[in-house]
Amino acid sequence: MAKKRKAAAGNEEEDAPRARKRNRASPIGLVKLYDFILEDQARAVVEMELDSLLHIKCHCLNNKLINWFASLYDKNTREFVIPGRGRIPLDEESVYRTLGLPYGTNPVVYSVDHEVEAALGALLFPTDGSTPLTSRVYEILKDMTDSGDAFKQTFVMYIISNVPSPTTRNCVSNRCYPVMANIGNVHTLQWCKFVADQLHDELCKGSASQACLFHLQLLSVDSLDVSGLNLDLPQARFASNIWSKEDIDKVLLADLQNDKVSHGKLEQKSNVSNLIGAFASGMVGLMGSLVQGWTSLQGNAGIDMANRFADYG
């Protein structure tokens, strides 16, 4: 990717004052950054296994759809119960299928650590404080040419505050610092579990404004059987890399009930399709565990075997 020194094209959703605050939970801030990511930086994102976030097709959130879908959540079973259609689980497998985040084995430490914050904040944002404006972090990334740890740490802070755990404030969260301090281990973290658990906690409170609403939108649409709609969907592993705003709008129009609020006209995907997706997600987690296990062995034999397993990831 070649970095373009021009302003990203504006759009009606971003420019509208009323929409800007509500859509802080949308991935638009990340999508705007695409034009400025260098090839070395893209490779650094791949190393962290976050490359699915570099190919998001839809930067918008459909608030009516998300509110309706969230209202169907059963906190006891951790499922969305759609009348006449079935149940959709909120779990690690569903997050992996929509976002393609690392399916690691180590917990995501998302908490305040003042010591780490003071050290990294001074290094990365010497004139902006440890929790700069999200727009300021965007400008820093846009102008950055480095692809090492400083880029990775800044990028991870930015994407956490845009996708996995969007903040309703206009600045990045200082709870990102423990993850940033161990930037070499980002790919080993349980990002899918982190997103699912945060959404569960927020939905149990009756609101998910500080959780990944983007996952809810993708999950609701990607669970439907759209074979009769003649959509020309791209071939990709993850829903975030498949569904554009235009295709989502077509599906929602076909699925809308007569009350113009609820959905449910389309059928849910077959259990066979869901099982295949769950199997694929589970295999990714299993392969990750095997690679880490072999790597921990002593000598070149362990490294060689880990590389063989990694080829299947």
Residue, then its C-alpha position, 0 to 999 in steps of 0.5 A: m500500500a502506498k501512502k497518499r498525502k491527501a485528505a480522505a474523501g468526505n462522506e455524508e455520514e461522517d460529515a453530518p454533526r448528528a451522526r458523528k457522535r453516535n457512530r463512534a462505535s462504527p469502524i469508519g475511523l479505521v477505514k479512513l486510515y486505509d489510504f495511508i497504510l504503507e506496505d511495511q506497516a500492512r505486513a506488521v498488521v499481518e504479523m499481529e494477525l489483525d489483517s482482516l481489519l484492513h479489508i472492512k467493506c462497510h464502515c456504517l452502522n444501522n442503528k435500527l437493526i442493531n437496537w432491534f437485534a440487541s433487544l432479542y438477547d437472552k442473557n441466560t443462554r447468551e443467544f439472540v432469540i429471533p421469533g420464528r427463526g431460531r437462536i444465534p449464539l454470542d460466542e467466540e466462534s461467532v466473533y471469529r466468523t464476523l471479524g477474523l480476530p486472533y483466536g488466541t489462548n491468553p486473556v486480553v488484559y484491558s485495564v488501567d496500569h498507571e505505571v505502564e501508561a506513564a512509560l508508554g504514553a510519554l514515549l508514544f505521545p510526548t506532547d499529547g498526554s497518555t489518552p490523546l484524542t482519537s482524531r489525533v491518534y489518527e493523524i499520528l498514524k496517517d503521517m507515520t512511516d515506522s512499521g516497528d513496535a511504535f507503529k504496532q502499539t499506536f495502531v493497536m490502541y487505535i483499532i481497540s478504540n474503534v472496533p473491539s471496544p469502541t469508546t463513547r468518548n472522543c479520546v482513546s482508552n488508557r486501558c489499552y496500555p497493558v496490551m500495547a506493552n506486550i505488543g509481540n504477543v497480540h496474536t496470542l490473545q483471546w480477542c474473540k472471547f474479549v469481544a463476546d464477553q464485553l458485548h455480553d456484559e454491556l447487553c446485560k446492562g441494557s446497552a452496548s454503546q461501549a462494546c462492538l456493535f459492528h459485530l452485532q450488525l454483521l452477525s444479524v445479517d450474516s446469519l441469514d439465507v440470502s441465496g434468493l437475493n442474487l447478491d454478488l458477494p465477494q469470496a472472503r473468510f470473514a463477514s467484515n470482508i464480505w458485507s458492503k453497506e449496499d449489500i446489507d441494505k438490500v438484505l435488510l429491505a428484504d428481511l423487514q417486517n410490515d411494521k418497518v421496525s422488526h426483521g424476520k422475513l428471511e430464513q436463517k442459514s442452515n445448521v449445516s452452514n453454521l456447523i461448518g463455520a464453527f468447525a473452521s473457527g475451532m480448528v483455528g484455535l486448536m492450531g494456535s494452541l499446537v503452534q504455541g506448544w511446539t514452540s515451547l519445546q527446546g531445540n530446532a525440532g520444536i521450531d521446525m514443527a511449529n512452522r509446519f503447523a503454522d502453515y495450516g493457520 
